[in-house]
Structures are given as structure tokens and as C-alpha cells.
């Protein structure tokens, strides 16, 4: 799937933001203003001024809305959520070539809060996915102990795990060991078998 550079970058930020949410085995990645500041710096979010408690609350709210888009059962439901996001953010498209980047579109209004910034740019990136008929690419990791979000950009929409080299391989190794254990219990039916390793969403023997 071909995605413009600025849209791809906005999607990366959306995924990173959704994955800061607290989980049973993971604390909230946006626990305080310092954590929000670190997130802004890590993802090079432009035009962000001094951050405060209102910004932290606003970004957490946007994070929850993004998570709802990933969980939306239909494109109509996803569209309603996205429309609310971009409308509330006061989306104002404008061309820019800041910081050495070629011309691209920013959707947040000048002087927007960081929450509105993320809602506008992230919401429009998610809109691109829905309009392209590719909502099913907005996924959660299928590993039973991991629910991290990701955007499946594989050609045949076959990616199942947030990271094939961790969650994917870990599950395939576990399945292989379980099969070997079963084979050891019934040696007469055992045959040669190799573990399946996942590379880029595809399985290899």
C-alpha cells in the first residue's frame, strides 16, 4: 500500500500514542507532563510550545479517540469518530516545508494545542486509510499477551503481530515446542520439523 510520507509519519505517531496507554503489564506512557514532553521530542512534533496539565489531559483524550478508531467495527463507525476528531481540532490544511522537509500538508491550525495538533494530523491520516477502503489495516497484535496497535502495510494484509521479530517469533517458537513435546510423547508419529520464523509478516520454514 502506497502512502504519502507525511501521512505515513502521522500514522506512526498515532500508533505510538495509542500504545502509550496503560495495560495490565505496562504503566501509562503519558503519566505526567515530563512524559508528554518526551513523547513530543521523540516524535519531532512541530510547533509545540510550553506544555501543561491541560495539554496532558487533551492528549490523553485524543489517545482514547484514536484507540476507538482502531476498535471501530465498521468504516461508518470509524468515520464518525474521525469526523468528530478533526472537527473538534479545528482542522486547517496548510502547505509547509519546515525543517528541511519537502512540501507537505499540516492539518492543525496555527497556534493549536498539542492535542488538537495530534487530532488534526492523526485524524486526517486515519481518514486516508478509511477512504482508501483499508480500515482493516488498523489492527491490534494477535499475541495473547500483547494488544499493541499497528498499521498493517503488508501487500496482502497478512501481518498479525506488532513486531514479527518479538511477538511473532515468540508465538511460533512456543507452538513449535508444543508440537515437539507432542511428538516426543508419540515418537512413532514424529517427523522432522523446523520452527516457523516470521519475517515481515510472512512465515518461513
N, C-alpha and C positions, 0 to 999 in steps of 0.2 A: 504494500500500500504506500503510495507516494503522498507525503505530507510536507507542506512548506516548512522551511526551517523555523520560522517564528512560531508556527502552530505546534510543531514538534517540541520546541523548547517550553512552550506554555503547558503542554500536556505533561512534560516531565515534572514541572513544578506542581501541577495538580496532583499527580501521583505521589510525589514526595510529601505534599501537605496532607493528603488523606492518610498516608502511612505514619504520620506523627501521632495519630490518635492512640489513646491508651488501650491496651489489650491486657488480658489476664497475666501474660508474662512480659509485658512491656509498659513502662510508665509513660505518661503523656509527654510527647516530644516538644510540646509547647507549654511547659509547666509555668513559665514566667516570662517576663519581658526580655530577659537576657537570652532565653532560648529562642524567642521570636527574632531578636536581633541577629542571632547566629544563623537562623534559617534564611533571613533576608540576605545576609552576606554570602552564605554558601551558594545560594541560587542566583546571585547577582541581580536581585530585583531592583530596578532603577527607580529614580525619583521618589525615594522614601526618606522622609525627614525623621525628626525625633519621634521615638516610639513610646507609647504609654499604655496604661491599663485598658483604655478604650480600644486601642489598636489590637491588643491581645484578645479581647473579647470578640471584636469584629472578625478577626482571622479565624478564631475557633468556630464562629458561626458559619463562615464560608466553608470551612473544612467539613462541617456536618452536611452542608448542602451538596458539596461535591460527592461525599460518600453516598448520599441519597441518589445521585445520578447514577453511580456505579451499581446501585441496587435496584434501580427502576426496572419494572417488569416489561415495559413496552417503550417504544420510541415516543409515543404520545406522552407518557408519564415523564420521561426524561426531558422532553421538550418543554413541558410546563415548568419543571424545576429550573431549567436553563434560562427560560424566558424571565422568570422571577429574579434569578441571579443578575442577569445583565441589565434588567430594568432598574432594580434597586441600586445597582452600582453607578447608574448614570452614564452608561457606555457612550463614549465619544471617539469614534475612529479617527486616527490621525497618522500620517506618514512620518517616519523618523529614521535617521541614520546615525544614532548616537553611538559613542564609544567604539567607533571603528566598524560597526556592523553596517552592511549594505541596507538599502531602503526596505523597511518592513512596517507593519501596521501595529500601533498600540491602540487598544480599545478603551483604556481608562482615561478619565477626564483629567486635565491638568490640575495638580494640587489634590488629587484624590487620596484618600486614606489608603494604607497598605491593604486593608480588607477589600475595599472597592477595586483597587488595582488588581488584586488576585481574582476577584469575582468577575471582572470585565474580561481580562485577558484569558483566564482559565475557562470562563463560561463560553466565550466565543470559540475556543479550541475544542471544547466538548461539543459545541454546536456543529462544528465542521465534521466531527465523527458521526453525529446523528444524521445530518443532512446527506452524508455520503452513504447512508444505509449500513453503517458499520458499528452500530451500538454494541453488538455482541463482542466487540474487541475490548470493551471496558470490562475487565474481569477481576476476580479475586483468585489468589493462589489456591489450588486444589489440594495442597498438602493439608492433612487433617489438623495439624498443629500450627498452621500459618494461614492468615487471612489477608495478607498484604495485597494491595491493589496493584494492577499493572495494566498497560495498554498492549494488547497483542498485535504486533505489527508483522507477524509472520505471513508469508504469502497465502498459505492455506488455512489460516486461523487455527493453527494446531497447538499453540503454546498453552500450557496448562499450569505452569508454575511461575512464581515471581522471579525466580532465579534458577535456571536449569542446572547450574553447577553446584547449588546447595540443596534446595528443596527437591528438585527433580532427581538428582543423582542419589540423594539420601533415601528417597522412597523406592527407587529402583534397586538399590543395594539391599534394602530391607526385604523387598519382595524376592530377590534372588536368594537371600539367605534362608527365607522361609521355604522356598522351593527346594533348596538343598537339604534342609532339615527333613522335609517330607520324603525326599529321595533317599536319604540315609536311613529312614525308617522302613523303606521298601526298596532295598538295593537291587532287587531283580528288575525293577522298572526304571532304574536310574540310567540316565544317559548323559552324554557330555552336554554342558550348558554353560553359556557365558552370561555374565551380568550385562544388562542393557544400560548404557550410559547415554544421558541426554545431552545433546549439543544443539544449542539454538532452538530448542523446542522440538527437535526431531530425535527419534530413538535410533541408536546404532547398536549392533551386536559386537 
